[in-house]
Amino acid sequence: METEILDRIEQVSAADWNAVAGDDNPFLRHEFLAALERNACVGPGTGWHPRHLIARRAGTIVGAMPLYEKDDSWGEFVFDWSWARAYEQSGLPYYPKLVCAIPFSPVTGSRILVRPEDGPVRAELGAAAMDLAHDRGYSSLHVLFPPESELETFATAGMLRRKDCQFHWRNRGYSEFDEFLAGFSSKKRKNTRRERRKVSDAGITLERRWGGDISSQDWRQLYELHALSFLRRGRQPYLSLGFFEEVGRTMADSVLAVMARDGRDMIAAAIFFAGSRQLYGRYWGCTDYYDALHFETCYYQGIEICIENGFRLFEPGTQGEHKISRGFEPSATWSMHSLAEQRFHHALTPLLRQEERHVDRYIEAARSALPFKNGFVEEPGLPL
């Protein structure tokens, strides 16, 4: 097996990359990563510098890892700022570091991309990423939001496990939204219906459009709403209008906008991405505050989309304990870490174990607050 480092994903064809990435997760596709690069969302001045790892055998790509050299820790959603400060206080540089992740996307998905028949390549790629971090003198290697099935591969390569929590909605074969609500306690069910009525009673209508039906004018309005969410927090948006327009063209079947209108005026919107079996909620924006509109646009519409399309899982983004009362269940997320400075690497081991115990208790407490009649629903959802 021969490995190669790419400074641009366009150095490999979309067909070759997607052959190992598969079609389950839209954020892993060549089209998504290329749109980030072509529209200057990553690259010079962004803190994200592509260093994608490619593995070939007899000239054919058999594996890949989306890797980035990082100048900071923005846009990762796995927070290591305190680690960087500890390095700085010890007189050591923490940046640049090497990160295996999808920029600005806290979405669980494979980080070692291989065809099913090339499974043994996984261990070789994991070791190759560690060698790359060592050979190029990076302070550390971080793998963000891998699936639990890949943790052992990275652990074998010498990386440390870190656990966190998000809130996901699981489809248990519901035929309609009301069937999902039927599992709620009476009080929670009434609260949800009341929230949805607030939006309709205010005269607000909601419209869904897949990427191929979103016009340039729509994208400009959607982007303005998206940018407002960042500007109100004093930050520039990570993503550009050009990026959204491009993925709307190149990934038309994977991009979906939910637009809220007061009359003909678009007052709020959320942009979703769809995989073959999952829905991902992203990029909310609103002109002003409207009671319950965020919940309707970002959560309830997403649940309905999952039911109508048979998606088995809905990941609406990070954080948000308000999701619990709306039927989003606590779900473990993971990251893996290796620090070149062995004193720090070994010091992390007990700290991460302690942190994981706190996360486990948090997940248990969140489960007890779910709105279902009989507490946490253990039965499986749609087949994985």
Secondary structure, 3 states (H helix, E strand, C coil): CEEEEECCHHHCCHHHHHHHHCCCCHHHCHHHHHHHHHCCCCECCCCEEECEEEEEECCEEEEEECEEEECCCCCCCCCCHHHHHHHHHCCCCCCCEEEECCCCCCCCCCCCEECHHHCCHHHHHHHHHHHHHHHCCCCEEEEECCCHHHHHHHHHCCCEEEEEEEEEEECCCCCCHHHHHCCECHHHHHHHHHHHHHHHHCCEEEEEEEHHHCCHHHHHHHHHHHHHHHHCCCCCCCCCHHHHHHHHHHCCCCEEEEEEEECCEEEEEEEEEECCCEEEEEEEEECCCCCCHHHHHHHHHHHHHHHHHCCCEEECCCCCHHHHHHCCEEEEEEEEEEECCHHHHHHHHHHHHHHHHHHHHHHHHHHHCCCECCCCCCCCCCCC
